[in-house]
């Protein structure tokens, strides 16, 4: 796995203020999705694990907020996929600020506007790690369901690469995950990956096509 090279003292491509503002919008979206999921199926164990509270009024990046009419029309599958994607976004936003827990009920609206985010080097390393983990999940999905891929020359090479990466989802090795766990775990990692790419690339638009895709190599 090759890591991008960066100057350790460079600041992130986006300021801490900008990242915090987007984190508030992400938090609001996650709250909407969790509330919708609870209304449909009750407070299940998996939903209890998603700890998030309302940030109040979202003043910036309002164009990224999920339209309530669109949310209402989500199927059960669409709702679960989006919930996992947003949980991944939220968790990595927590990680981006050193002074907050990485997986907890963090209210970004209460975070100081001048909160300092991590430097580029740390974020690039995190991006490489998340990309590699998502690549492994995608490999396992293809191994199980893509017969042509399993018979292709690249399969053996890719299988050797996965052996070098200890990838897990929901506390289990990816090879032990169910198909549903692979899908939902992949959604979480994809949400993380897209968020990190947005942070690192000021030219990247939030939700831009391709930001959740993995390359040919981890």
C-alpha positions, 0 to 999 in steps of 0.5 A, spaced: 500 500 500 503 506 497 502 512 502 501 519 499 507 524 501 506 530 504 509 536 508 508 534 515 507 542 517 502 543 512 495 545 514 489 541 511 486 543 504 480 546 508 480 550 514 478 547 521 472 552 520 470 549 514 470 542 516 466 544 522 461 547 518 460 541 514 460 536 520 454 540 523 450 539 516 453 531 516 450 531 524 443 534 522 443 529 516 445 523 520 439 525 526 434 525 520 436 518 518 436 515 525 429 518 527 426 516 520 429 509 521 427 508 529 420 510 526 419 505 521 422 499 526 423 501 533 430 503 537 434 496 535 440 494 537 444 497 531 440 504 531 442 504 539 449 504 537 449 510 533 449 516 538 448 522 535 444 529 537 441 534 533 446 540 532 440 545 532 440 550 526 444 548 520 447 555 517 452 553 512 452 547 507 444 547 507 444 545 500 447 538 503 441 537 507 437 531 505 430 533 503 424 530 508 420 529 502 426 525 499 427 521 505 420 519 506 420 516 499 426 512 501 425 504 501 428 500 507 434 498 503 435 506 501 434 508 508 439 503 511 444 504 506 444 512 507 444 511 514 450 507 514 454 512 509 452 518 514 455 514 520 461 513 516 461 521 514 460 523 522 465 518 525 471 520 520 468 528 522 469 526 529 476 523 528 478 529 524 478 534 530 483 531 535 480 534 541 473 530 540 472 522 541 472 518 534 466 514 535 461 518 540 455 523 541 459 529 538 455 536 537 459 539 532 455 546 533 458 546 540 465 545 538 469 552 537 469 555 531 477 556 531 477 548 533 484 545 529 483 539 525 489 534 523 494 536 518 494 533 511 499 528 513 495 525 518 489 525 513 492 522 507 495 516 511 487 515 514 485 516 507 490 511 504 488 506 510 480 507 509 481 506 501 485 499 503 479 497 507 474 499 503 478 495 497 478 489 501 471 489 502 469 490 495 474 484 493 470 479 498 464 481 495 467 480 488 470 474 490 463 471 492 459 473 487 463 475 480 465 468 477 468 471 471 473 475 476 474 469 480 477 466 474 481 472 472 488 472 472 488 478 477 484 474 482 490 471 485 494 478 485 488 481 489 488 475 493 495 476 495 494 483 497 488 482 501 492 477 505 497 483 507 491 488 510 487 486 516 480 488 514 474 487 519 467 490 519 462 489 525 468 486 529 469 481 524 474 479 519 471 480 512 471 473 510 466 472 516 461 477 514 455 476 511 453 479 505 449 484 508 455 486 513 459 487 507 454 491 504 453 496 510 460 496 512 462 498 505 457 504 505 460 506 512 467 506 509 465 509 503 462 515 507 469 516 510 473 515 504 468 521 500 469 525 506 476 525 507 477 526 499 473 532 500 477 535 506 484 534 502 481 536 495 478 544 495 476 543 488 472 537 490 464 538 491 461 534 497 457 528 494 461 528 487 461 522 483 466 518 484 469 520 491 466 513 494 470 509 488 476 505 490 482 504 485 485 497 482 490 497 488 489 498 495 
